[in-house]
C-alpha cells in the first residue's frame, strides 16, 4: 500500500456507491436526452457496453449543458446582473454552436453522408433534433429574460423601446446617433442594378421596404447596424440606467438615410456562417498560407442560420432564405432581442451590489517571496498553482519574466495555443531573445477563432529572432507546456510548467485551471523529447519517463489504467476511478468505463459539458455517477485519479476524453507525485463531489438535476481556501527570521 493513500476505502467524501449521492433537496431539471430515431426497445435500460443506446449524442449533450447555464440566469441566488450575463454567455455559445457543430452537420448532409453515428443518428436526423432543442432552449432563455424585467426595473435597469421615450430623450439619442454612428452606416439598395449585398457573419441588419412619394413601387434596402469597434449595441438613455438598442434607434431614424422617401416596413435580421473551413495540411506547401486562405474562406462561408424578427413579411422571409440557400427550418423567428450575446453589455454595468463580489487572485505562498522563482521551485521540488484563485501573473508570467532576465537561463521553449492581447507572455519571450537566450515557440495556428491572432503573434515572435514552428502536420498542438533550461551552480537543470489552461491572462481570471511547476529531472527529459518532436514533426519511437503524450501513448495508457482498476476490483475489490475534465466523448474510453462499472469499480466523473456516457443504469453503469459543476467561473481543469490498489496515481494536463484530443492532438498529462500536492488535488475533488450549490447530477436518461441546500459552492469555497492559505503564509513570513544574504544563492 502507498503511504500516501489519500482516498481510503471508507472515505466519507466519496461514499460507497450504494449509499448514493448525498441526499440534498432537488432543484431544476434539464430535458432528457431523446432516444435516437431507430427507437430501440432497450433504450431505457441498455446492458451492452457497445450498444448504440448506451451512448448519448455529443451535440445534444452539449445543448443540455446550455440549459444548465441558463438555469444560472434563472436562479434567484445568482446576483441580478450576473443572471443577465449568463444569458449573454449562452447566446454567444449558441452562435458558436451553429458556426461549428451545425456547420459541420450541414457539410455532411451536403456531401450525402447518411451513415449512422455510434449513437444511432444520421446527420440529417441530428440536425433536425438539434433545431428542435435549440428552439426550446431559446424559448427558455426568453422566459428567463422576461422574468428578469421586474427585478431589473426595480434597480432602474431596463431595455426600452425607442418609441416609448419622451420627445427630449428621442432627440438626444438621435443627435448622438447622427454624430457618432450615422457616418459609419452605408445603406445598400437591392434591385437589378445593385446585386444582393454580402452579409457578414453575426452582423445585425435591417431589411427596409420603402418607396418614392409619387411612386408606389416598393423598393428594398439593407442597412447594416454597425455594432462593434467601440460602438455598443445598448445606448444609454441620458444619465439613467435605461437603454435602447442601436437597431431600434437606426430604425426610427431612417429618414436620415432615405430623406424624402416613404418607409413601409423595417425588420431586423442576423446571419450565422459556417466556420468549418479546414484545408488539408498534407497537401499544403505552406501551413501559414493555408490558414490565411481558410480565414478568407470563412468570411464568405455558407450561411447556416438566419434570425428574423416577428414583423418580417412572409415574402421577405422567403427572399432571405432563397438568397442564402436555406430551408425554412433554417430561419429562426425571434420575439425580442435578436442575438442575446449582447446582453453581456448590461451584465457588465458598474453596479457592484448586483454582481458577484470582486475576486482578486492571491499569490501562491511559494511565490510570495522576492527571491528567484527558480530557487523556490528547486527548494519545493514541485509547486501546484490553482487559477483563478491564485495569480497567473505572479506565477506563470513571473516564471517567464525571470527566465527572460536571468543571466543563467540558457533556453526557453513553449507551446502557445491561445493567448490574449493583454498577456505578458509574448513580451517576455521577445525580451528573452533580445537577451541572447535560445527561444523556441510552438504556435498552433489552427486554434478555432484565434487563428488570426496567432498568425500575428507568430509574426512578432519571428521578427524578434525566435524559432517559431507550427507543430506536427495533421495534429493540433493543444498541450500547455514551458521548458526553461538554466545553468545552476551544480549543473544544467530543466524547469518545467505543465498546465490545464491556455497561457491567456484573461482566461486565467475566469477559468478554473491547475498548473504544475517542477524541476524533476525525468519530467525535464520528457519535455526535451516532447519539444524535439514538436519542432521537427519527426515520429520515431520516442520514449518518455513519466508524462503521457497523445496521440501515440495517452489513450492506450488511460485504457490500460482502467483495465488495471478492473483487475484490482475483481481480485480484491475497492477499485476507484475519479476523472475531471470538460468532456467525455471517446467511445473506447466510455466502453472501458462501462466494463469497469460492471466489474464493481466505483467511478466518479466530474464532466463540465459533453458526456455521452449514461450513469446509473443497472447492470451497465450503476457504480458510475456524473456531476457537472456550473458556477461563476468556467470549469476547465483536467484531473485524472486512479486508486490502483493503494498505489495511487494523479495526473493533470490538457486532454479531455474526446476522440479528437486523444487521437488528433498533441496533449500532455503529467503525474503529480508529491504527497502535499496530491492532497491539494484531493481537496478539489472532495469539494466538487460534495457541492450543494453548483453541482448537477446526471440521470440515466441524460437529464440533469440541480443540487440545492447551500448558498455557497465550490468556487466561493476555493476562493476562501486560497485567501486563508495566503494570509497564513504572510503571517508566517513575518515571523520567520531571515537568513543572512537571503536570496543570493545561485
Secondary structure in CASP SS format (residue, H / E / C, confidence):
PFRMAT SS
TARGET T0000
AUTHOR 0000-0000-0000
METHOD secondary structure of the structure
MODEL  1
X C 1.00
X C 1.00
X C 1.00
X C 1.00
X C 1.00
X C 1.00
X C 1.00
X C 1.00
X C 1.00
X C 1.00
X C 1.00
X C 1.00
X C 1.00
X C 1.00
X C 1.00
X C 1.00
X H 1.00
X H 1.00
X H 1.00
X C 1.00
X C 1.00
X C 1.00
X C 1.00
X C 1.00
X C 1.00
X E 1.00
X E 1.00
X E 1.00
X E 1.00
X C 1.00
X C 1.00
X C 1.00
X C 1.00
X C 1.00
X C 1.00
X C 1.00
X C 1.00
X C 1.00
X C 1.00
X C 1.00
X C 1.00
X C 1.00
X C 1.00
X C 1.00
X C 1.00
X C 1.00
X C 1.00
X C 1.00
X C 1.00
X C 1.00
X C 1.00
X H 1.00
X H 1.00
X H 1.00
X E 1.00
X C 1.00
X C 1.00
X H 1.00
X H 1.00
X H 1.00
X H 1.00
X H 1.00
X H 1.00
X H 1.00
X H 1.00
X H 1.00
X H 1.00
X H 1.00
X H 1.00
X H 1.00
X H 1.00
X H 1.00
X H 1.00
X H 1.00
X C 1.00
X C 1.00
X C 1.00
X C 1.00
X C 1.00
X H 1.00
X H 1.00
X H 1.00
X H 1.00
X H 1.00
X H 1.00
X H 1.00
X H 1.00
X H 1.00
X H 1.00
X H 1.00
X H 1.00
X H 1.00
X H 1.00
X H 1.00
X H 1.00
X H 1.00
X H 1.00
X H 1.00
X H 1.00
X H 1.00
X H 1.00
X H 1.00
X H 1.00
X H 1.00
X H 1.00
X H 1.00
X H 1.00
X H 1.00
X H 1.00
X H 1.00
X C 1.00
X C 1.00
X C 1.00
X C 1.00
X C 1.00
X C 1.00
X C 1.00
X C 1.00
X C 1.00
X C 1.00
X C 1.00
X C 1.00
X H 1.00
X H 1.00
X H 1.00
X H 1.00
X H 1.00
X H 1.00
X H 1.00
X H 1.00
X H 1.00
X H 1.00
X H 1.00
X H 1.00
X H 1.00
X H 1.00
X H 1.00
X H 1.00
X H 1.00
X H 1.00
X H 1.00
X H 1.00
X H 1.00
X H 1.00
X H 1.00
X H 1.00
X H 1.00
X H 1.00
X H 1.00
X H 1.00
X H 1.00
X H 1.00
X H 1.00
X H 1.00
X C 1.00
X C 1.00
X E 1.00
X E 1.00
X E 1.00
X C 1.00
X C 1.00
X H 1.00
X H 1.00
X H 1.00
X C 1.00
X C 1.00
X H 1.00
X H 1.00
X H 1.00
X H 1.00
X H 1.00
X H 1.00
X H 1.00
X H 1.00
X H 1.00
X H 1.00
X H 1.00
X H 1.00
X H 1.00
X H 1.00
X C 1.00
X H 1.00
X H 1.00
X H 1.00
X C 1.00
X C 1.00
X C 1.00
X E 1.00
X E 1.00
X C 1.00
X E 1.00
X C 1.00
X C 1.00
X E 1.00
X C 1.00
X C 1.00
X C 1.00
X C 1.00
X C 1.00
X C 1.00
X C 1.00
X C 1.00
X C 1.00
X E 1.00
X E 1.00
X E 1.00
X E 1.00
X E 1.00
X E 1.00
X E 1.00
X E 1.00
X E 1.00
X C 1.00
X C 1.00
X E 1.00
X E 1.00
X E 1.00
X E 1.00
X E 1.00
X E 1.00
X E 1.00
X E 1.00
X E 1.00
X E 1.00
X E 1.00
X C 1.00
X C 1.00
X E 1.00
X C 1.00
X C 1.00
X E 1.00
X C 1.00
X C 1.00
X E 1.00
X E 1.00
X E 1.00
X C 1.00
X C 1.00
X C 1.00
X C 1.00
X E 1.00
X E 1.00
X E 1.00
X E 1.00
X E 1.00
X H 1.00
X H 1.00
X H 1.00
X H 1.00
X H 1.00
X H 1.00
X C 1.00
X C 1.00
X H 1.00
X H 1.00
X H 1.00
X C 1.00
X C 1.00
X C 1.00
X C 1.00
X C 1.00
X E 1.00
X E 1.00
X E 1.00
X E 1.00
X E 1.00
X E 1.00
X E 1.00
X E 1.00
X E 1.00
X E 1.00
X E 1.00
X E 1.00
X C 1.00
X C 1.00
X C 1.00
X C 1.00
X C 1.00
X C 1.00
X C 1.00
X H 1.00
X H 1.00
X H 1.00
X C 1.00
X C 1.00
X C 1.00
X H 1.00
X H 1.00
X H 1.00
X H 1.00
X H 1.00
X H 1.00
X H 1.00
X H 1.00
X H 1.00
X H 1.00
X H 1.00
X H 1.00
X H 1.00
X C 1.00
X C 1.00
X C 1.00
X E 1.00
X E 1.00
X E 1.00
X E 1.00
X E 1.00
X E 1.00
X E 1.00
X C 1.00
X C 1.00
X C 1.00
X C 1.00
X H 1.00
X H 1.00
X H 1.00
X H 1.00
X H 1.00
X H 1.00
X H 1.00
X H 1.00
X H 1.00
X H 1.00
X H 1.00
X C 1.00
X C 1.00
X C 1.00
X H 1.00
X H 1.00
X H 1.00
X E 1.00
X E 1.00
X E 1.00
X E 1.00
X C 1.00
X C 1.00
X C 1.00
X C 1.00
X C 1.00
X H 1.00
X H 1.00
X H 1.00
X H 1.00
X H 1.00
X H 1.00
X H 1.00
X H 1.00
X C 1.00
X C 1.00
X C 1.00
X C 1.00
X H 1.00
X H 1.00
X H 1.00
X C 1.00
X C 1.00
X C 1.00
X C 1.00
X C 1.00
X C 1.00
X C 1.00
X E 1.00
X C 1.00
X C 1.00
X H 1.00
X H 1.00
X H 1.00
X C 1.00
X C 1.00
X C 1.00
X C 1.00
X C 1.00
X H 1.00
X H 1.00
X H 1.00
X H 1.00
X H 1.00
X H 1.00
X H 1.00
X H 1.00
X C 1.00
X E 1.00
X E 1.00
X E 1.00
X E 1.00
X E 1.00
X E 1.00
X C 1.00
X C 1.00
X E 1.00
X C 1.00
X C 1.00
X H 1.00
X H 1.00
X H 1.00
X H 1.00
X H 1.00
X H 1.00
X H 1.00
X H 1.00
X H 1.00
X H 1.00
X H 1.00
X H 1.00
X H 1.00
X C 1.00
X C 1.00
X C 1.00
X E 1.00
X E 1.00
X E 1.00
X E 1.00
X E 1.00
X E 1.00
X E 1.00
X E 1.00
X C 1.00
X C 1.00
X C 1.00
X C 1.00
X C 1.00
X C 1.00
X C 1.00
X C 1.00
X H 1.00
X H 1.00
X H 1.00
X H 1.00
X H 1.00
X H 1.00
X H 1.00
X H 1.00
X H 1.00
X H 1.00
X C 1.00
X C 1.00
X C 1.00
X E 1.00
X E 1.00
X E 1.00
X E 1.00
X E 1.00
X E 1.00
X C 1.00
X C 1.00
X C 1.00
X C 1.00
X C 1.00
X C 1.00
X C 1.00
X H 1.00
X H 1.00
X H 1.00
X H 1.00
X H 1.00
X H 1.00
X H 1.00
X H 1.00
X H 1.00
X H 1.00
X H 1.00
X H 1.00
X H 1.00
X C 1.00
X C 1.00
X C 1.00
X E 1.00
X E 1.00
X E 1.00
X C 1.00
X C 1.00
X C 1.00
X C 1.00
X C 1.00
X C 1.00
X E 1.00
X E 1.00
X C 1.00
X C 1.00
X E 1.00
X E 1.00
X E 1.00
X E 1.00
X E 1.00
X E 1.00
X E 1.00
X E 1.00
X C 1.00
X C 1.00
X C 1.00
X C 1.00
X E 1.00
X E 1.00
X E 1.00
X E 1.00
X E 1.00
X E 1.00
X E 1.00
X E 1.00
X C 1.00
X C 1.00
X C 1.00
X C 1.00
X C 1.00
X C 1.00
X C 1.00
X H 1.00
X H 1.00
X H 1.00
X C 1.00
X E 1.00
X E 1.00
X E 1.00
X E 1.00
X E 1.00
X E 1.00
X E 1.00
X E 1.00
X C 1.00
X C 1.00
X H 1.00
X H 1.00
X H 1.00
X H 1.00
X H 1.00
X H 1.00
X H 1.00
X H 1.00
X H 1.00
X H 1.00
X H 1.00
X H 1.00
X H 1.00
X H 1.00
X H 1.00
X H 1.00
X C 1.00
X C 1.00
X C 1.00
X C 1.00
X C 1.00
X C 1.00
X C 1.00
X C 1.00
X C 1.00
X C 1.00
X C 1.00
X E 1.00
X E 1.00
X E 1.00
X C 1.00
X C 1.00
X C 1.00
X H 1.00
X H 1.00
X H 1.00
X H 1.00
X H 1.00
X H 1.00
X H 1.00
X H 1.00
X H 1.00
X H 1.00
X H 1.00
X H 1.00
X H 1.00
X H 1.00
X H 1.00
X H 1.00
X H 1.00
X H 1.00
X H 1.00
X C 1.00
X C 1.00
X C 1.00
X E 1.00
X E 1.00
X E 1.00
X E 1.00
X E 1.00
X E 1.00
X C 1.00
X C 1.00
X E 1.00
X C 1.00
X C 1.00
X H 1.00
X H 1.00
X H 1.00
X H 1.00
X H 1.00
X H 1.00
X H 1.00
X H 1.00
X H 1.00
X H 1.00
X H 1.00
X H 1.00
X C 1.00
X C 1.00
X C 1.00
X E 1.00
X E 1.00
X E 1.00
X E 1.00
X E 1.00
X E 1.00
X C 1.00
X C 1.00
X C 1.00
X E 1.00
X C 1.00
X E 1.00
X C 1.00
X C 1.00
X C 1.00
X C 1.00
X C 1.00
X C 1.00
X C 1.00
X C 1.00
X C 1.00
X C 1.00
X E 1.00
X E 1.00
X E 1.00
X E 1.00
X E 1.00
X E 1.00
X C 1.00
X C 1.00
X C 1.00
X C 1.00
X E 1.00
X E 1.00
X C 1.00
X C 1.00
X C 1.00
X E 1.00
X E 1.00
X E 1.00
X E 1.00
X C 1.00
X H 1.00
X H 1.00
X H 1.00
X C 1.00
X C 1.00
X E 1.00
X E 1.00
X E 1.00
X E 1.00
X E 1.00
X C 1.00
X C 1.00
X C 1.00
X E 1.00
X C 1.00
X H 1.00
X H 1.00
X H 1.00
X H 1.00
X H 1.00
X C 1.00
X E 1.00
X E 1.00
X E 1.00
X E 1.00
X E 1.00
X E 1.00
X E 1.00
X C 1.00
X C 1.00
X C 1.00
X H 1.00
X H 1.00
X H 1.00
X H 1.00
X H 1.00
X H 1.00
X H 1.00
X H 1.00
X H 1.00
X H 1.00
X H 1.00
X H 1.00
X H 1.00
X H 1.00
X H 1.00
X H 1.00
X C 1.00
X C 1.00
X C 1.00
X C 1.00
X E 1.00
X E 1.00
X E 1.00
X E 1.00
X C 1.00
X C 1.00
X C 1.00
X C 1.00
X C 1.00
X E 1.00
X E 1.00
X E 1.00
X E 1.00
X C 1.00
X C 1.00
X C 1.00
X C 1.00
X C 1.00
X C 1.00
X H 1.00
X H 1.00
X H 1.00
X H 1.00
X H 1.00
X H 1.00
X H 1.00
X H 1.00
X H 1.00
X H 1.00
X H 1.00
X H 1.00
X H 1.00
X H 1.00
X H 1.00
X H 1.00
X H 1.00
X H 1.00
X H 1.00
X H 1.00
X H 1.00
X H 1.00
X C 1.00
X C 1.00
X C 1.00
X C 1.00
X C 1.00
X C 1.00
X C 1.00
X C 1.00
X C 1.00
X C 1.00
X C 1.00
END
